[in-house]
Amino acid sequence: MNTTRNERKLRDIILIVLGILSAGFGLEGFLLSSHFIDGGATGISMLISKSTGLSLALLIPLINLPFIFMAYRLIGRRFAIRSTLAIAGLAFCLAVVPFPDVTPDLLLTAIFGGFFIGAGIGLAMRGGAVLDGTEALALLISRKSHLLKVSDVILLLNLFIFSTAVFLLGVEPALYSMITYFAASKTIDFLVHGMEQYTGILIVSEHYQAIESAVSQNGWGITILKSGMGFGKRGYQEKPGDVLYAVVTRLEIGRLINVVQEIDQQAFLVQFNINDVQGGKIRSRAVH
């Protein structure tokens, strides 16, 4: 048990250190020389640094301090300590590591700067920490307001940051900075949720028993939800009929749909994204 716990801690430390180096490379090797910014607390720090001449290595921990305090209150002491150390590590990295300026090309700078920053944030999140604390603010506001989700708050905050960048940096750097932000957010999604993003599929069919058998024989796990037929394309039907629920990887959606439609071309299928899955059986035998 202790060995497994120590191995997990070592893995988390390695991920956070790699995240710090990746984010530092994205900032120093790409963005700073071209006067581009990222979103979140890092973007705010970069804007203040550009406007005042203060050191970015000093501003990043200062701007993140209130967000880390929120993380301590909302998420927990362990997460806050890890995030504090990770942000301090990023500041130290920016202050002492001499990353080279990779390219003067503005588009390449925006895309790959965002990629390395996003990779850094994603790796740190995999290690149980954050390099940008604005998610804690978004979580707090979303809990206080029933109208805004966490993603809405983050979007509004970044709209404010990039609108401010238009006045402080100019239109062109602000637009390139938005490309940086989109590249970073996509990279974070890929690293946190993985290539095999999960999809939930609800299957409604009169032939649910045959479909259940076929799906199970193909190696997928399936859950049977007790229900009854209601109003649909064929009018109102008072018939008993179970709804089948399966979770598959994105790469297997087509195969599962083909299995269902071989039995019932009229089956009603509903797909929806799932951020993560713990336990259960989500891969068919064919992918092993």
N, C-alpha and C positions, 0 to 999 in steps of 0.2 A: 504493500500500500504506500509506504513512504517513498520507495523507489519510483513508483509511478508518479507520485506527486512531485518529486524532485525533477523527474524528467519533463513533466509538464511545465514546471517553473523555468527550467533551462530553455525549453522550446519557446516559451513566451518572451524570455529575455532576448533570445536570438532574433525573434520576429520584431521586437521593438527596436533593437539596435539597427537591424537592416532597414526598418521603416525610417528611423532618424537619418541614416546615411542617404537613403533614396530621396527623402523630402529635401534634405540639405543640398543634394546635387541638383534637384529640380529648380531650387531657388537660386543658388549661386551659379550653376552651370548654364542656366537658360534665362530666367525671368529678370533678375536684377539688372543685368547689363542692358536689357531692352526696355526697362521701365514698365514692365507688365506686372499685374498683380493677380492674386488668387482670391477666392471668396473667403467668407468666414473671418475668424479672428486674425488669421494670417494676412488676409487682404487688408483688414483695418490697420494692422501693424505696418504693412508695406506702404499704405497711403500716408500714414503719419510720418514714417521715415522719409518718404519722398518730399513731404511738405516742410519738415522741420530739420532734416539732416541728422536726426538721432539714430543711433545704431539699431538695426533690425534685431540683432541678437539680444539687445536689452528690451526692446518693445514687445517682442513675442511673449515672453513670460509675464510681463506687466499687464498686457491686454488680456491674457488668458486667466489671470488670477481670479477675477470675479466669477468666471465660468467654471473654474475648478472648484470654487467654494460651492456653487450650485450643484456641481456633480457630487460633491461630498454629501450634501443634504438630500439629494434626490436618488442617487445610485448607491453610494456607500463609500466607506473609508478606504478600502483596498483599491477600488477603481480610481479614486481621487489621488492616492499616493502614487500609483503607477503612472497616471496621466501627468502629475506634477514632475516626476522624474523624466518622463519622456519629453515633455516640453522643455525642461531645463537642458536635457541632452541635445535637443534640436538647436537651442540657443548657443550652447557650447560648440556644437558642430559648425554653426555658421561663423562663430568667432575665430575658430582656430584651424579648421580644415581648408586648405587652399584648393578648392574645386576649380578646374579650368573653365573658361568661357567657351562653350562648345561650338556655337554657330551664330553668325550675324543674321541669318535668314529669319525673318519675323514669323512666318507661318510655322516653320519647323520649331522655332522657340516656343510659340504658343502651344503647339500640340504636344511636344515631348516634355516641355516644362510641366504641363498639366499631367502628363502620364506619370512622370517620376514623383511628383507631389502626391498624386492620387495613390500610386503604389505605396508610398511611404505611409500615408494615412491608413490605407487598407491593411498593410502589414502590422502596424501598431494596434489597430482594432482587433486583428486576429490574436495579438498578444495580450489583449485585455486592457488597452490604454487608448487614449486619443492624443493626437498632436494639435488638434483644434477644438476648443471647448464650446463652440457655439451651439452644438447639439444639446448641451445642458440647458442653455437659455431657451432654445426652441421647445424642449420638453416642459419647462416651467410654464411658458406662455400657453402652450396647448392645454395644460392641465387647468389653467385659470380661465381659459376661453373655450367654450364648447363649439365655436365656429371655426377654429383654426386647428389643423393637424400639424404635427411636427414638420412635415415636408413643406407645408404652406408657410410656416414661420421662417424656415431656412431660405425659401425662395424669396420672400419679402425682404429679409435681411440682405440677401445678396443683390437684389434689385437696387436697394438703397446704396450699397457699397459701390456698385458699378455706375450708378447714376452720379455719385459723388466723384468717381474716377474720371468721368467725362469732363468735369469742370477743372479738376486738379491736374490731370495728365493729358487731356485732349481726347478727341473722339476716336482716333485710330488706335492708340494704346488701349483705350477702354474696350473697344470691340475685340481686339486681339486677346485681351484679358478674359473676356467672356468665353472665347474658344478654349483658353486655358482651363477655366472653371468646368466647362462641359467635358473636356478630356479627363480632368481629374475625377469628376463625379462618376463617369463611366468606368474608369479604372477601379475606383473604390467599390462600385457595385460588383464588378467582376471578381475582385479579390475576396470580398466579404461573402457574397452569395455563391460564387463559383460559376464555372461554365455550365454545370448541370443544374440550372435553376429548376426548381420544382413547380409542377403544375398540378392543381387539383382538378379532377374531372368528375362531374355528376352525369350519370347515365340513366335516362328514363326510357323504358321500353316495355312493351307487353311480353317480350321474350327475355325478361330479366334473368330467368333461371338458366337458360342456355348461355347467355352472355356471361353470367357469373362463372359458370363452369369453364368457358373458353378462356376468360381472363385469368382465372386461377391456374389453368393448365399451362398457360404461357409464362407463368412464374411471377406475375404481379400480385401484390397483396390487394385485397378488396374488402370494403366495409359495406354491409347491408343496412340501409336505413329503412325502417318500417314506415310505409306511407300508403297512399291510395291515389288512383288516377283522379284528375280534376278537370278543369276546363282548359282546352287546348285547340290545336288546329282542327281536330276532328270533333269539335263540340264538347259538350259535357259528358263525362263518362264516370259512372259510379262503379269502378272496378278496383279490387285490391291489386296492388302491385308495388313491389319494393323498388326503391331507388338505390342504385349502386354508386359507390364513391371510391375512387382510386387516386393515388398520388404517384405521379411518374416524373422522370426527368424530362427536360425539354426535348432531348434527342429521341425520346420514345413516344412522343405524342402521336405521331403519324401511324406507328405500328399499332398502338392501342385502338385508335379510331378504325383502322382497317379490320381489326379483329371484331369490333362491334358491328361494323357495317356489313360484314360477311354474313352476319346472322339477321340483322334488322336494318335495312336501308332507311327506315323512318325513325330510327332511334333519336331521341332528343338529347344532345350533348351540351354541357355547359363547362367552359374552361375558366380557371382563374389562377392568378399567380400566387405562389406561396414563398415567403422569404426563407424559411428554414424548416427542417424536419428533424425530429429526434425519435429514434426507435422505429419500429414498424418495418415493413418490407416495401421498398419503392423501386427496385430494379428487377427486371425480368431476368430469367436465366440466360437469355440470348446475349446480354451485354457482358457476361463474365468471361 
